[in-house]
Amino acid sequence: MTFLRSRVLQLFLVAGIFIGQSQAQVADVVDSGEGPNPAADGSAGGSSGGAPSSGGWEFSESPALVVPGVIALRGLSGAGLVLGTGLSGGYGQISSSTPGDASGFIAVAQPYAGLFQTGPRHKVLLEYSPTINFYNNDRWEGGVLQRAGFRGFTDLSRRWRWVFAADGTSGTEYLRELSGLGMGLYPGWLTFTAPSNVVRAASAITGLHWRRKPLQEFSFTVANFYSSVKDGPHYDAGLARLQMTNYFGRDANWYVFTEGIRYSNQPNCTRIVSGAGISVHFNTGTMLGLEGAPVYGTGDCTAQWTAGFSGRIVQRITPKTFFYLTAGRDLMEPYLLQSRWTDIFSARFAQGLSRNTRVSLGAGYAVSSDLPDSQLARYRGFQATSEFNWRLAEGLKLVATYRYFKRDFNYAYGDDTSFHGRNSWAFLSLVWHPMIRRMGRSD
């Protein structure tokens, strides 16, 4: 058993995705050291995304799954190949309520390859970015977290757009905590499975957008989310959503929606969500997004009533300083078993120190819901991150990263099997930032 593979938890609980990172665009390629751009960012929750110009027929952004913080689809043109890589070395330590704490040196690589093709009415991007653990506690490791996906859109006419996206990951669970060290942004996984577990997760989404008039858009979206543990449980959830979005001005919209969610572990349960949201970009450099809805469970749903909510605020204080705050309830993250939902809160602060250096700090907290008449564990997670970016040359940078994770599994009635654990990681990464190699332009 190698370092970080010596932990076996007694249950399968999972992960909430928090600290949702926005994408800041530098030409066609996103520099992961930059912060969110309120002018280009999407809105909270299920909003359709950036608003169109007041007199045009532009559609909202297509789904932004796959590898966060590397490529902004809106900036691509022609056809090309995107290549980059990050090499990281550092130290990790685990301490928990189970015996056999471990610590040691780790070496990780995260290459990136993207292939895109665009035309007057379509854009498609394929991405692949595995996390490879080369060296682990005095021995060669070779573990890989596979990660790949695609996203894009096709304009069927001036009023109709088809959007689509899918991504998938597969690999040892502890490698998820090391994602985004050198390539892109950390996707915010807070893992609750045993570090030695091999977890597969996949998401797919597609939908039609209809622009009834320049400032009004209707969309219908279907999605599916799946996860499984090798030789263990699996879970999937499906969603269908109908939304009407109205834009007022260039950088603001409000929307109403209704959606239905079904879960594989509750075949006779459907959750109905109907609500509204708003997204506003202010001239002061502030982006505010809010969404709320009552949630009703039909049939055999364990909890009949709850509420869905999400909110986000991005404040660009100065050209080099921003603050980012989010809160939300995740109703269908594919890892979540036993029909639970998770409340997720996060914050991030970033400051540019000079033309070539910047620092960022972030924290997130996730807590699962309680279920009536249940003895299942209630789980909580906390994450803190810090990062220092130093641009050495065009396309090359040095990144110092520290990540801290804390998990608690508290069983009902004071069961002695309750678990708590802490992980910490400190890494230094040399990153060759992705560069586009043009292969010609589409017609």
KAKAQUI-V32059 format. One record per backbone hydrogen bond with DSSP energy under -0.5 kcal/mol. NH is the residue of the N-H (numbers start at 1). CO is the residue of the C=O. Records with the same first field share a line. If there is no record, write none. Layout:
NH->CO  CO
This chain:
5->2
13->11  192
16->190
18->16  188
24->22
25->23
26->29
27->25
29->26
30->70
31->24
32->30
34->31
38->36
40->37
41->37
47->44
56->53
68->66
70->67
71->67
72->28
73->71
75->72
76->73
79->440
80->116
81->437
82->114
83->435
84->112
85->432
86->110
87->430
88->108
89->428
90->106
91->426
92->104
93->424
94->102
95->422
97->420
102->94
104->92
106->90
107->135
108->88
109->132
110->86
112->84
113->128
114->82
115->126
116->80
117->124
118->78
119->122
122->119
123->153
124->117
125->151
126->115
127->149
128->113
129->147
131->145
132->109  130
133->131  143
134->107  132
135->107
136->139
137->105
141->134
142->133
143->133
145->131
146->144  170
148->168
149->127
150->166
151->125
152->164
153->123
154->162
155->121
156->154  160
157->160
161->209
162->154
163->161  207
164->152
165->205
166->150
167->203
168->148
169->201
170->146
171->199
173->197
174->195
175->172
176->173
177->173  174
178->175
179->176
181->178
185->68
190->16
191->189
196->7
197->194
199->171  197
200->228
201->169
202->226
203->167
204->224
205->165
206->222
207->163
208->220
209->161
210->218
211->159  209
212->210  216
213->216
216->213
217->245
218->210
219->243
220->208
221->241
222->206
223->239
224->204
225->237
226->202
227->235
228->200
229->233
230->198
232->229
235->227
237->225
238->262
239->223
240->260
241->221
242->258
243->219
244->256
245->217
246->254
247->215
248->252
252->249
253->279
254->246
255->277
256->244
257->275
258->242
259->273
260->240
261->271
262->238
263->266  269
264->236
266->263
269->266
270->298
271->261
272->270  296
273->259  271
274->294
275->257
276->292
277->255
278->290
279->253
280->288
281->251
282->280  286
285->282
287->314
288->280
289->312
290->278
291->310
292->276
293->308
294->274
295->306
296->272
297->304
298->270  296
300->268
301->298
304->302
306->295
308->293
310->291
311->327
312->289
313->325
314->287
315->323
316->285  314
317->315  321
318->321
321->318
322->350
323->315
324->348
325->313
326->346
327->311
328->344
329->309
330->328  342
331->329
336->333
340->337
342->330
343->367
344->328  342
345->365
346->326
347->363
348->324
349->361
350->322
351->359
352->320
353->351  357
354->357
358->389
359->351
360->387
361->349
362->385
363->347
364->383
365->345
366->381
367->343
368->379
369->341
374->371
378->410
379->377
380->408
381->366
382->406
383->364
384->404
385->362
386->402
387->360
388->400
389->358
390->398
391->356
392->390  396
393->396
396->393
397->431
398->390
399->429
400->388
401->427
402->386
403->425
404->384
405->423
406->382
407->421
408->380
409->419
410->378  408
411->409
412->375
414->411
415->412
418->415
419->409
421->407
422->95
423->405
424->93
425->403
426->91
427->401
428->89
429->399
430->87
431->397  429
432->85  430
433->395  431
435->83
437->81
438->436
439->79  440
